[in-house]
Amino acid sequence: MKTQRIYIDTSVVGGYFDDEFAAATQALFARLVAGEVVFVVSDVLGDELTNAPQRVRELLDRCDRSSIESVKLTEEAKALANRYIAEKVVGEASVDDCRHIALATVNRVDAIASWNFKHIVNLDRIRGYNGVNLKNGYASVEIRSPQELLNYGNDDKTGKRI
C-alpha cells in the first residue's frame, strides 16, 4: 500500500499541545512515527511557526526527517492561491490559508490536515477551493481534520487495516 502524503498546516502542529485537539493530533503523529504517512510541510508553515511557543516550533524537529517532505512556495502555488481569493473562496486576509491549499494541490498530496474550520476544513470552502482547482486544470484535494485521517482498527475478516 502506498504511504499517504498528508500536508499539515500550522493548526496541526499547534494542535499537538492543545487540550481540545491533542488526542487526535497526537494519534496522527503516531501514524507518522509508525511509517504509515509522510507529512508534507512548507515554508509557509515555517514562517507561521516563527512566533509560536518554543515547544510548538520544535515539534517537527523531533520527528524523523525521512518522514517529512518539505515543499517551497512557488510562483505556480502563489498564482493558484490568488485565484482562490479572486474567486472569493475566502478574503484577502486568508492568503496564507490559500497558500497552504495551493501548495498541497500543486504538490498532489493525498490530503490536507487542518484544524482551521473557518477557512479550510469547511464544506463551502472545500467546494470553493476544489471548484477553482478544477477550473484551472488541477485535481481536487481532500481536506480533512486530523480526526478524519486516523486508522480505526482492522477489518475482522481480513486483518487488514480499514
C-alpha positions as a LaTeX table, in Angstrom:
\begin{tabular}{lrrr}
\hline
Residue & $x$ (\AA) & $y$ (\AA) & $z$ (\AA) \\
\hline
Met1 & 0.00 & 0.00 & 0.00 \\
Lys2 & 1.26 & 3.47 & $-0.91$ \\
Thr3 & 2.26 & 5.69 & 2.01 \\
Gln4 & $-0.17$ & 8.58 & 2.33 \\
Arg5 & 1.26 & 12.07 & 1.87 \\
Ile6 & $-0.58$ & 14.45 & 4.20 \\
Tyr7 & 0.01 & 18.18 & 4.03 \\
Ile8 & $-0.19$ & 19.67 & 7.52 \\
Asp9 & $-0.79$ & 23.32 & 8.31 \\
Thr10 & 0.13 & 25.31 & 11.39 \\
Ser11 & $-3.04$ & 24.41 & 13.27 \\
Val12 & $-2.00$ & 20.74 & 13.29 \\
Val13 & 1.40 & 21.48 & 14.78 \\
Gly14 & $-0.17$ & 23.71 & 17.44 \\
Gly15 & $-2.98$ & 21.22 & 17.96 \\
Tyr16 & $-0.48$ & 18.69 & 19.29 \\
Phe17 & $-0.37$ & 20.69 & 22.53 \\
Asp18 & $-3.96$ & 22.00 & 22.61 \\
Asp19 & $-6.33$ & 20.31 & 25.09 \\
Glu20 & $-9.18$ & 20.22 & 22.56 \\
Phe21 & $-7.17$ & 18.79 & 19.66 \\
Ala22 & $-4.27$ & 16.93 & 21.31 \\
Ala23 & $-5.65$ & 13.37 & 21.25 \\
Ala24 & $-6.41$ & 13.27 & 17.52 \\
Thr25 & $-3.32$ & 15.27 & 16.59 \\
Gln26 & $-1.03$ & 13.03 & 18.63 \\
Ala27 & $-2.67$ & 9.98 & 17.05 \\
Leu28 & $-1.93$ & 11.42 & 13.60 \\
Phe29 & 1.70 & 11.97 & 14.64 \\
Ala30 & 1.74 & 8.33 & 15.83 \\
Arg31 & 0.86 & 7.34 & 12.24 \\
Leu32 & 3.89 & 9.35 & 11.13 \\
Val33 & 6.15 & 7.56 & 13.62 \\
Ala34 & 4.74 & 4.19 & 12.50 \\
Gly35 & 5.65 & 4.99 & 8.90 \\
Glu36 & 2.04 & 4.97 & 7.72 \\
Val37 & 2.12 & 8.55 & 6.49 \\
Val38 & 4.53 & 11.21 & 5.33 \\
Phe39 & 3.90 & 14.78 & 6.40 \\
Val40 & 4.29 & 17.38 & 3.69 \\
Val41 & 5.29 & 20.73 & 5.17 \\
Ser42 & 6.01 & 24.05 & 3.54 \\
Asp43 & 7.99 & 27.21 & 4.07 \\
Val44 & 4.63 & 28.91 & 4.72 \\
Leu45 & 4.26 & 26.66 & 7.77 \\
Gly46 & 7.81 & 27.52 & 8.82 \\
Asp47 & 7.11 & 31.24 & 8.56 \\
Glu48 & 3.90 & 30.90 & 10.58 \\
Leu49 & 5.70 & 28.97 & 13.33 \\
Thr50 & 8.24 & 31.76 & 13.84 \\
Asn51 & 6.20 & 33.40 & 16.60 \\
Ala52 & 4.80 & 30.18 & 18.09 \\
Pro53 & 5.81 & 28.92 & 21.54 \\
Gln54 & 9.13 & 27.07 & 21.58 \\
Arg55 & 7.64 & 23.59 & 22.08 \\
Val56 & 5.42 & 24.13 & 19.01 \\
Arg57 & 8.34 & 25.42 & 16.92 \\
Glu58 & 10.47 & 22.40 & 17.87 \\
Leu59 & 7.87 & 19.64 & 17.44 \\
Leu60 & 8.71 & 18.79 & 13.83 \\
Asp61 & 12.43 & 18.86 & 14.63 \\
Arg62 & 11.86 & 15.88 & 16.93 \\
Cys63 & 10.39 & 13.84 & 14.06 \\
Asp64 & 12.34 & 11.58 & 11.74 \\
Arg65 & 13.21 & 13.83 & 8.78 \\
Ser66 & 12.78 & 10.90 & 6.37 \\
Ser67 & 9.06 & 11.02 & 7.23 \\
Ile68 & 8.74 & 14.69 & 6.35 \\
Glu69 & 8.74 & 16.13 & 2.85 \\
Ser70 & 9.40 & 19.87 & 2.52 \\
Val71 & 7.93 & 21.93 & $-0.32$ \\
Lys72 & 8.58 & 25.54 & $-1.27$ \\
Leu73 & 6.11 & 28.25 & $-2.16$ \\
Thr74 & 6.43 & 28.59 & $-5.93$ \\
Glu75 & 5.04 & 31.14 & $-8.37$ \\
Glu76 & 2.59 & 28.46 & $-9.51$ \\
Ala77 & 1.27 & 27.99 & $-5.97$ \\
Lys78 & 1.11 & 31.76 & $-5.39$ \\
Ala79 & $-0.93$ & 32.21 & $-8.57$ \\
Leu80 & $-3.35$ & 29.45 & $-7.57$ \\
Ala81 & $-3.70$ & 30.94 & $-4.07$ \\
Asn82 & $-4.50$ & 34.29 & $-5.68$ \\
Arg83 & $-7.19$ & 32.59 & $-7.80$ \\
Tyr84 & $-8.90$ & 31.35 & $-4.61$ \\
Ile85 & $-9.04$ & 34.94 & $-3.37$ \\
Ala86 & $-10.14$ & 36.32 & $-6.75$ \\
Glu87 & $-12.95$ & 33.74 & $-6.82$ \\
Lys88 & $-13.91$ & 34.81 & $-3.27$ \\
Val89 & $-13.44$ & 31.40 & $-1.66$ \\
Val90 & $-12.01$ & 33.42 & 1.24 \\
Gly91 & $-10.96$ & 37.03 & 1.71 \\
Glu92 & $-7.54$ & 38.56 & 1.19 \\
Ala93 & $-6.71$ & 38.29 & 4.89 \\
Ser94 & $-6.62$ & 34.49 & 4.45 \\
Val95 & $-3.81$ & 34.48 & 1.88 \\
Asp96 & $-1.64$ & 32.09 & 3.92 \\
Asp97 & $-4.55$ & 29.63 & 4.22 \\
Cys98 & $-4.89$ & 29.82 & 0.44 \\
Arg99 & $-1.18$ & 29.22 & 0.04 \\
His100 & $-1.43$ & 26.07 & 2.15 \\
Ile101 & $-4.24$ & 24.76 & $-0.06$ \\
Ala102 & $-2.42$ & 25.75 & $-3.26$ \\
Leu103 & 0.84 & 24.13 & $-2.14$ \\
Ala104 & $-0.98$ & 20.91 & $-1.30$ \\
Thr105 & $-2.81$ & 21.00 & $-4.64$ \\
Val106 & 0.26 & 21.72 & $-6.77$ \\
Asn107 & 2.24 & 19.02 & $-4.94$ \\
Arg108 & $-0.57$ & 16.47 & $-5.36$ \\
Val109 & $-0.83$ & 15.37 & $-1.75$ \\
Asp110 & $-3.34$ & 12.72 & $-0.70$ \\
Ala111 & $-4.97$ & 15.00 & 1.87 \\
Ile112 & $-4.62$ & 18.24 & 3.80 \\
Ala113 & $-4.92$ & 18.07 & 7.58 \\
Ser114 & $-6.09$ & 21.18 & 9.40 \\
Trp115 & $-7.99$ & 22.26 & 12.50 \\
Asn116 & $-8.92$ & 25.56 & 10.81 \\
Phe117 & $-12.67$ & 25.10 & 10.46 \\
Lys118 & $-13.34$ & 28.70 & 9.47 \\
His119 & $-11.12$ & 29.00 & 6.41 \\
Ile120 & $-10.06$ & 25.47 & 5.43 \\
Val121 & $-11.99$ & 22.46 & 6.80 \\
Asn122 & $-15.38$ & 23.83 & 5.91 \\
Leu123 & $-17.69$ & 22.31 & 3.30 \\
Asp124 & $-18.38$ & 25.58 & 1.50 \\
Arg125 & $-14.68$ & 26.47 & 1.43 \\
Ile126 & $-13.68$ & 22.97 & 0.32 \\
Arg127 & $-16.12$ & 23.18 & $-2.57$ \\
Gly128 & $-14.76$ & 26.61 & $-3.44$ \\
Tyr129 & $-11.11$ & 25.54 & $-3.39$ \\
Asn130 & $-11.85$ & 22.44 & $-5.46$ \\
Gly131 & $-14.01$ & 24.39 & $-7.91$ \\
Val132 & $-11.11$ & 26.76 & $-8.55$ \\
Asn133 & $-8.72$ & 23.80 & $-8.81$ \\
Leu134 & $-10.86$ & 22.10 & $-11.44$ \\
Lys135 & $-11.35$ & 25.34 & $-13.42$ \\
Asn136 & $-7.59$ & 25.78 & $-13.51$ \\
Gly137 & $-6.65$ & 22.24 & $-14.53$ \\
Tyr138 & $-5.79$ & 20.85 & $-11.10$ \\
Ala139 & $-7.25$ & 17.86 & $-9.32$ \\
Ser140 & $-9.50$ & 18.32 & $-6.34$ \\
Val141 & $-7.85$ & 17.86 & $-2.95$ \\
Glu142 & $-9.10$ & 16.08 & 0.15 \\
Ile143 & $-9.32$ & 18.48 & 3.09 \\
Arg144 & $-9.88$ & 16.86 & 6.48 \\
Ser145 & $-9.37$ & 17.35 & 10.19 \\
Pro146 & $-6.69$ & 15.15 & 11.77 \\
Gln147 & $-9.51$ & 13.20 & 13.43 \\
Glu148 & $-10.67$ & 12.08 & 9.99 \\
Leu149 & $-7.22$ & 10.86 & 8.99 \\
Leu150 & $-6.78$ & 8.28 & 11.73 \\
Asn151 & $-6.86$ & 4.50 & 11.42 \\
Tyr152 & $-9.76$ & 2.97 & 13.29 \\
Gly153 & $-8.76$ & $-0.66$ & 13.59 \\
Asn154 & $-8.74$ & $-3.76$ & 11.49 \\
Asp155 & $-11.29$ & $-5.45$ & 9.29 \\
Asp156 & $-12.34$ & $-8.56$ & 11.25 \\
Lys157 & $-12.32$ & $-10.86$ & 8.21 \\
Thr158 & $-9.03$ & $-9.95$ & 6.57 \\
Gly159 & $-6.92$ & $-8.49$ & 9.36 \\
Lys160 & $-6.13$ & $-5.58$ & 7.06 \\
Arg161 & $-6.41$ & $-2.04$ & 8.27 \\
Ile162 & $-9.52$ & $-0.23$ & 7.17 \\
\hline
\end{tabular}
